[in-house]
C-alpha cells in the first residue's frame, strides 16, 4: 500500500501539485458492489470479464469479454491474481480473467 501512495504522490508532484495528502482507509472494506458500470465496461474492453453476481461462486458460463460467448469453462479458481478466476472460451479458444465478486 505504501508503494501505491508513493506512486500517487510522485505522479501528482510531476503534474505540479505540491501539497499532496494520500489517505489510506481499510474500513469499510471495498467490494465489487462499489464498481461503477463504467469501470466494468473498461475491464471488459481490456479483456477481463467484469464481476457478475450470477457467478459469485466460479462456474462455467461467464461471458467471454472478447467474443461475448457464454460457452466458457472455468480453468482455475485463481487467475493472475487471487481476486480473479481463469476461464477459457470454448468458441474463440482464448483464455481470460474473470474479476470475482467480493
N, CA, C and O atoms as a DFTB+ gen file, in Angstrom:
408 C
 N C O
     1  1       0.820      -1.192       0.000
     2  2       0.000       0.000       0.000
     3  2       0.865       1.258       0.000
     4  3       0.505       2.255      -0.625
     5  1       2.012       1.218       0.702
     6  2       2.880       2.386       0.725
     7  2       3.425       2.698      -0.661
     8  3       3.607       3.867      -0.999
     9  1       3.685       1.688      -1.459
    10  2       4.196       1.911      -2.810
    11  2       3.139       2.599      -3.683
    12  3       3.471       3.457      -4.501
    13  1       1.888       2.227      -3.511
    14  2       0.812       2.860      -4.274
    15  2       0.704       4.334      -3.878
    16  3       0.606       5.202      -4.745
    17  1       0.720       4.621      -2.566
    18  2       0.636       6.006      -2.091
    19  2       1.826       6.816      -2.593
    20  3       1.667       7.971      -2.989
    21  1       3.009       6.225      -2.579
    22  2       4.205       6.909      -3.072
    23  2       4.083       7.199      -4.565
    24  3       4.416       8.297      -5.013
    25  1       3.610       6.226      -5.334
    26  2       3.448       6.426      -6.778
    27  2       2.442       7.541      -7.068
    28  3       2.633       8.321      -8.001
    29  1       1.387       7.617      -6.283
    30  2       0.385       8.679      -6.454
    31  2       1.019      10.036      -6.164
    32  3       0.841      10.986      -6.926
    33  1       1.767      10.123      -5.051
    34  2       2.426      11.386      -4.700
    35  2       3.398      11.824      -5.786
    36  3       3.395      12.989      -6.183
    37  1       4.226      10.910      -6.270
    38  2       5.214      11.229      -7.303
    39  2       4.522      11.739      -8.562
    40  3       4.924      12.759      -9.124
    41  1       3.481      11.031      -9.007
    42  2       2.771      11.428     -10.223
    43  2       2.137      12.808     -10.071
    44  3       2.234      13.641     -10.973
    45  1       1.490      13.050      -8.931
    46  2       0.850      14.347      -8.719
    47  2       1.890      15.464      -8.608
    48  3       1.649      16.581      -9.065
    49  1       3.038      15.169      -8.006
    50  2       4.114      16.165      -7.942
    51  2       4.618      16.516      -9.334
    52  3       4.888      17.685      -9.610
    53  1       4.750      15.533     -10.217
    54  2       5.224      15.818     -11.580
    55  2       4.193      16.636     -12.358
    56  3       4.541      17.317     -13.323
    57  1       2.932      16.571     -11.944
    58  2       1.878      17.353     -12.590
    59  2       1.730      18.750     -11.980
    60  3       0.888      19.538     -12.410
    61  1       2.564      19.050     -10.964
    62  2       2.554      20.385     -10.389
    63  2       1.863      20.519      -9.046
    64  3       1.860      21.603      -8.462
    65  1       1.283      19.450      -8.548
    66  2       0.642      19.503      -7.232
    67  2       1.712      19.328      -6.170
    68  3       2.403      18.309      -6.153
    69  1       1.863      20.313      -5.275
    70  2       2.945      20.279      -4.287
    71  2       2.486      19.750      -2.937
    72  3       3.248      19.063      -2.257
    73  1       1.278      20.050      -2.541
    74  2       0.761      19.592      -1.244
    75  2      -0.194      18.434      -1.495
    76  3      -1.369      18.642      -1.799
    77  1       0.310      17.228      -1.369
    78  2      -0.473      16.031      -1.643
    79  2      -0.608      15.231      -0.353
    80  3       0.384      14.933       0.312
    81  1      -1.837      14.890      -0.012
    82  2      -2.092      14.037       1.149
    83  2      -2.858      12.815       0.658
    84  3      -3.948      12.942       0.101
    85  1      -2.289      11.636       0.866
    86  2      -2.933      10.387       0.479
    87  2      -3.435       9.723       1.759
    88  3      -2.652       9.427       2.661
    89  1      -4.729       9.495       1.829
    90  2      -5.339       8.861       2.997
    91  2      -5.668       7.415       2.663
    92  3      -6.350       7.130       1.679
    93  1      -5.173       6.508       3.494
    94  2      -5.447       5.081       3.293
    95  2      -6.470       4.634       4.327
    96  3      -6.288       4.844       5.526
    97  1      -7.551       4.015       3.850
    98  2      -8.618       3.556       4.721
    99  2      -8.888       2.082       4.450
   100  3      -9.024       1.676       3.296
   101  1      -8.966       1.291       5.495
   102  2      -9.247      -0.137       5.313
   103  2     -10.648      -0.527       5.773
   104  3     -11.031      -1.694       5.687
   105  1     -11.414       0.453       6.262
   106  2     -12.760       0.161       6.711
   107  2     -13.673       1.289       6.249
   108  3     -13.342       2.451       6.480
   109  1     -14.783       1.012       5.621
   110  2     -15.280      -0.326       5.306
   111  2     -14.486      -0.954       4.165
   112  3     -13.906      -0.260       3.329
   113  1     -14.478      -2.258       4.154
   114  2     -13.751      -2.993       3.119
   115  2     -14.385      -2.749       1.749
   116  3     -15.607      -2.722       1.609
   117  1     -13.519      -2.569       0.734
   118  2     -14.003      -2.366      -0.629
   119  2     -14.615      -3.664      -1.145
   120  3     -14.117      -4.752      -0.858
   121  1     -15.696      -3.543      -1.906
   122  2     -16.294      -4.707      -2.558
   123  2     -16.551      -4.363      -4.023
   124  3     -16.536      -3.194      -4.408
   125  1     -16.783      -5.380      -4.821
   126  2     -17.087      -5.150      -6.233
   127  2     -18.429      -4.457      -6.414
   128  3     -18.726      -3.973      -7.506
   129  1     -19.252      -4.400      -5.361
   130  2     -20.509      -3.651      -5.424
   131  2     -20.248      -2.167      -5.659
   132  3     -21.113      -1.459      -6.175
   133  1     -19.071      -1.695      -5.286
   134  2     -18.721      -0.282      -5.444
   135  2     -18.242       0.028      -6.858
   136  3     -18.064       1.197      -7.200
   137  1     -18.033      -0.980      -7.676
   138  2     -17.504      -0.767      -9.019
   139  2     -18.579      -0.141      -9.910
   140  3     -19.707      -0.629      -9.980
   141  1     -18.214       0.930     -10.577
   142  2     -19.168       1.618     -11.451
   143  2     -19.388       0.822     -12.736
   144  3     -18.593      -0.046     -13.095
   145  1     -20.477       1.137     -13.410
   146  2     -20.742       0.492     -14.701
   147  2     -19.649       0.858     -15.702
   148  3     -19.277       0.042     -16.545
   149  1     -19.137       2.084     -15.610
   150  2     -18.036       2.495     -16.490
   151  2     -16.783       1.666     -16.206
   152  3     -16.078       1.254     -17.127
   153  1     -16.514       1.427     -14.919
   154  2     -15.368       0.601     -14.545
   155  2     -15.499      -0.816     -15.078
   156  3     -14.526      -1.395     -15.562
   157  1     -16.694      -1.374     -14.991
   158  2     -16.939      -2.726     -15.515
   159  2     -16.762      -2.760     -17.030
   160  3     -16.217      -3.715     -17.583
   161  1     -17.234      -1.696     -17.695
   162  2     -17.088      -1.614     -19.149
   163  2     -15.612      -1.538     -19.539
   164  3     -15.192      -2.166     -20.512
   165  1     -14.830      -0.775     -18.785
   166  2     -13.397      -0.649     -19.077
   167  2     -12.661      -1.960     -18.849
   168  3     -11.748      -2.294     -19.604
   169  1     -13.047      -2.710     -17.815
   170  2     -12.457      -4.033     -17.604
   171  2     -12.713      -4.914     -18.819
   172  3     -11.805      -5.574     -19.325
   173  1     -13.961      -4.917     -19.280
   174  2     -14.333      -5.754     -20.419
   175  2     -13.565      -5.338     -21.676
   176  3     -13.107      -6.194     -22.432
   177  1     -13.422      -4.032     -21.904
   178  2     -12.671      -3.553     -23.062
   179  2     -11.206      -3.985     -22.994
   180  3     -10.566      -4.199     -24.023
   181  1     -10.685      -4.111     -21.779
   182  2      -9.295      -4.520     -21.576
   183  2      -9.113      -6.034     -21.737
   184  3      -7.992      -6.516     -21.900
   185  1     -10.228      -6.779     -21.688
   186  2     -10.172      -8.224     -21.848
   187  2     -10.383      -9.013     -20.575
   188  3     -10.101     -10.210     -20.530
   189  1     -10.880      -8.348     -19.530
   190  2     -11.186      -9.007     -18.255
   191  2     -12.699      -8.996     -18.074
   192  3     -13.329      -7.942     -18.157
   193  1     -13.279     -10.164     -17.827
   194  2     -14.725     -10.238     -17.600
   195  2     -15.043      -9.554     -16.269
   196  3     -14.467      -9.915     -15.243
   197  1     -15.955      -8.567     -16.269
   198  2     -16.283      -7.862     -15.031
   199  2     -17.091      -8.744     -14.078
   200  3     -17.674      -9.740     -14.504
   201  1     -17.129      -8.385     -12.793
   202  2     -17.873      -9.188     -11.823
   203  2     -19.356      -9.238     -12.163
   204  3     -19.937      -8.267     -12.646
   205  1     -19.947     -10.387     -11.899
   206  2     -21.369     -10.613     -12.160
   207  2     -21.881     -11.486     -11.025
   208  3     -21.395     -12.599     -10.825
   209  1     -22.866     -10.982     -10.278
   210  2     -23.375     -11.705      -9.105
   211  2     -23.819     -13.137      -9.427
   212  3     -23.792     -14.001      -8.551
   213  1     -24.227     -13.394     -10.676
   214  2     -24.643     -14.751     -11.044
   215  2     -23.485     -15.729     -10.953
   216  3     -23.697     -16.940     -10.877
   217  1     -22.254     -15.211     -10.960
   218  2     -21.070     -16.065     -10.932
   219  2     -20.220     -15.767      -9.701
   220  3     -18.992     -15.809      -9.770
   221  1     -20.874     -15.463      -8.565
   222  2     -20.153     -15.185      -7.325
   223  2     -19.303     -16.389      -6.931
   224  3     -18.192     -16.234      -6.423
   225  1     -19.828     -17.580      -7.167
   226  2     -19.055     -18.808      -6.998
   227  2     -18.632     -19.219      -8.397
   228  3     -19.481     -19.482      -9.249
   229  1     -17.296     -19.277      -8.650
   230  2     -16.849     -19.579     -10.022
   231  2     -17.489     -20.844     -10.591
   232  3     -17.499     -21.898      -9.955
   233  1     -18.024     -20.708     -11.807
   234  2     -18.612     -21.826     -12.523
   235  2     -18.586     -21.501     -14.010
   236  3     -18.269     -20.376     -14.398
   237  1     -18.912     -22.460     -14.823
   238  2     -18.904     -22.260     -16.268
   239  2     -19.997     -21.285     -16.691
   240  3     -21.007     -21.137     -16.003
   241  1     -19.788     -20.616     -17.836
   242  2     -20.807     -19.760     -18.411
   243  2     -20.568     -18.270     -18.284
   244  3     -21.421     -17.479     -18.687
   245  1     -19.423     -17.859     -17.731
   246  2     -19.095     -16.436     -17.665
   247  2     -18.909     -15.930     -19.094
   248  3     -18.270     -16.598     -19.907
   249  1     -19.461     -14.759     -19.406
   250  2     -19.365     -14.231     -20.772
   251  2     -17.928     -13.867     -21.127
   252  3     -17.250     -13.166     -20.376
   253  1     -17.476     -14.344     -22.268
   254  2     -16.146     -14.034     -22.781
   255  2     -16.086     -12.534     -23.131
   256  3     -16.931     -12.049     -23.882
   257  1     -15.099     -11.798     -22.595
   258  2     -15.012     -10.373     -22.903
   259  2     -14.530     -10.100     -24.332
   260  3     -14.600      -8.964     -24.800
   261  1     -14.045     -11.130     -25.022
   262  2     -13.510     -10.947     -26.371
   263  2     -14.558     -11.184     -27.451
   264  3     -14.730     -10.356     -28.345
   265  1     -15.267     -12.324     -27.369
   266  2     -16.260     -12.631     -28.417
   267  2     -17.697     -12.626     -27.880
   268  3     -18.645     -12.795     -28.647
   269  1     -17.859     -12.432     -26.565
   270  2     -19.158     -12.329     -25.886
   271  2     -19.943     -13.640     -25.845
   272  3     -21.150     -13.629     -25.602
   273  1     -19.273     -14.759     -26.078
   274  2     -19.914     -16.061     -25.958
   275  2     -20.051     -16.436     -24.481
   276  3     -19.203     -16.068     -23.667
   277  1     -21.098     -17.154     -24.137
   278  2     -21.254     -17.681     -22.780
   279  2     -20.839     -19.144     -22.707
   280  3     -20.970     -19.784     -21.663
   281  1     -20.344     -19.662     -23.807
   282  2     -19.873     -21.050     -23.862
   283  2     -18.418     -21.056     -23.398
   284  3     -17.490     -21.181     -24.198
   285  1     -18.245     -20.915     -22.068
   286  2     -16.922     -20.818     -21.468
   287  2     -16.787     -21.834     -20.354
   288  3     -17.772     -22.389     -19.869
   289  1     -15.539     -22.068     -19.958
   290  2     -15.313     -23.028     -18.872
   291  2     -14.291     -22.483     -17.890
   292  3     -13.355     -21.777     -18.267
   293  1     -14.488     -22.824     -16.629
   294  2     -13.570     -22.451     -15.571
   295  2     -12.319     -23.316     -15.682
   296  3     -12.411     -24.543     -15.690
   297  1     -11.158     -22.684     -15.769
   298  2      -9.884     -23.406     -15.829
   299  2      -9.285     -23.493     -14.431
   300  3      -8.806     -24.549     -14.017
   301  1      -9.313     -22.374     -13.704
   302  2      -8.763     -22.320     -12.354
   303  2      -9.513     -21.264     -11.551
   304  3      -9.842     -20.199     -12.074
   305  1      -9.782     -21.555     -10.285
   306  2     -10.469     -20.581      -9.435
   307  2      -9.597     -19.371      -9.149
   308  3     -10.091     -18.360      -8.649
   309  1      -8.308     -19.455      -9.458
   310  2      -7.404     -18.328      -9.259
   311  2      -6.693     -18.027     -10.561
   312  3      -6.077     -18.902     -11.168
   313  1      -6.789     -16.760     -10.986
   314  2      -6.149     -16.329     -12.224
   315  2      -4.838     -15.636     -11.936
   316  3      -4.058     -16.093     -11.102
   317  1      -4.588     -14.520     -12.631
   318  2      -3.334     -13.801     -12.479
   319  2      -3.189     -13.179     -11.088
   320  3      -2.075     -12.891     -10.649
   321  1      -4.306     -12.974     -10.402
   322  2      -4.310     -12.538      -9.011
   323  2      -5.419     -13.303      -8.289
   324  3      -6.279     -13.907      -8.930
   325  1      -5.398     -13.276      -6.969
   326  2      -6.382     -14.025      -6.179
   327  2      -7.806     -13.522      -6.383
   328  3      -8.759     -14.264      -6.150
   329  1      -7.966     -12.267      -6.816
   330  2      -9.316     -11.717      -6.995
   331  2      -9.904     -12.066      -8.361
   332  3     -11.017     -11.651      -8.683
   333  1      -9.166     -12.819      -9.157
   334  2      -9.657     -13.207     -10.485
   335  2      -9.610     -14.721     -10.642
   336  3      -8.787     -15.395     -10.022
   337  1     -10.499     -15.245     -11.474
   338  2     -10.507     -16.662     -11.833
   339  2     -10.120     -16.753     -13.309
   340  3     -10.376     -15.832     -14.084
   341  1      -9.507     -17.862     -13.687
   342  2      -9.089     -18.048     -15.080
   343  2     -10.118     -18.888     -15.822
   344  3     -10.484     -19.977     -15.381
   345  1     -10.578     -18.369     -16.950
   346  2     -11.552     -19.039     -17.800
   347  2     -10.984     -19.213     -19.197
   348  3      -9.990     -18.585     -19.562
   349  1     -11.631     -20.077     -19.972
   350  2     -11.316     -20.182     -21.390
   351  2     -12.628     -20.238     -22.159
   352  3     -13.577     -20.909     -21.752
   353  1     -12.663     -19.523     -23.276
   354  2     -13.835     -19.528     -24.139
   355  2     -13.764     -20.762     -25.037
   356  3     -12.739     -21.013     -25.671
   357  1     -14.832     -21.514     -25.091
   358  2     -14.871     -22.704     -25.939
   359  2     -15.123     -22.349     -27.406
   360  3     -14.909     -23.182     -28.287
   361  1     -15.579     -21.115     -27.679
   362  2     -15.814     -20.690     -29.061
   363  2     -14.553     -20.088     -29.682
   364  3     -14.060     -20.589     -30.692
   365  1     -14.026     -19.009     -29.079
   366  2     -12.839     -18.365     -29.669
   367  2     -11.539     -18.962     -29.140
   368  3     -10.460     -18.634     -29.634
   369  1     -11.635     -19.845     -28.131
   370  2     -10.497     -20.571     -27.550
   371  2      -9.542     -19.710     -26.730
   372  3      -8.514     -20.206     -26.270
   373  1      -9.858     -18.436     -26.540
   374  2      -8.967     -17.539     -25.809
   375  2      -9.170     -17.677     -24.297
   376  3     -10.306     -17.789     -23.836
   377  1      -8.079     -17.671     -23.521
   378  2      -8.200     -17.604     -22.074
   379  2      -8.482     -16.169     -21.643
   380  3      -8.111     -15.225     -22.340
   381  1      -9.135     -16.004     -20.504
   382  2      -9.394     -14.659     -19.973
   383  2      -9.602     -14.729     -18.481
   384  3      -9.997     -15.759     -17.935
   385  1      -9.330     -13.611     -17.828
   386  2      -9.579     -13.483     -16.393
   387  2     -11.004     -13.026     -16.157
   388  3     -11.565     -12.257     -16.938
   389  1     -11.577     -13.509     -15.070
   390  2     -12.889     -13.057     -14.602
   391  2     -12.668     -12.418     -13.237
   392  3     -12.133     -13.064     -12.336
   393  1     -13.066     -11.172     -13.070
   394  2     -12.933     -10.462     -11.806
   395  2     -14.025     -10.951     -10.874
   396  3     -15.200     -10.653     -11.089
   397  1     -13.653     -11.705      -9.832
   398  2     -14.634     -12.310      -8.932
   399  2     -15.371     -11.268      -8.096
   400  3     -14.835     -10.202      -7.794
   401  1     -16.614     -11.597      -7.726
   402  2     -17.396     -10.751      -6.830
   403  2     -16.834     -10.853      -5.420
   404  3     -16.531     -11.950      -4.949
   405  1     -16.696      -9.742      -4.759
   406  2     -16.214      -9.721      -3.369
   407  2     -17.095      -8.815      -2.555
   408  3     -16.870      -8.650      -1.356
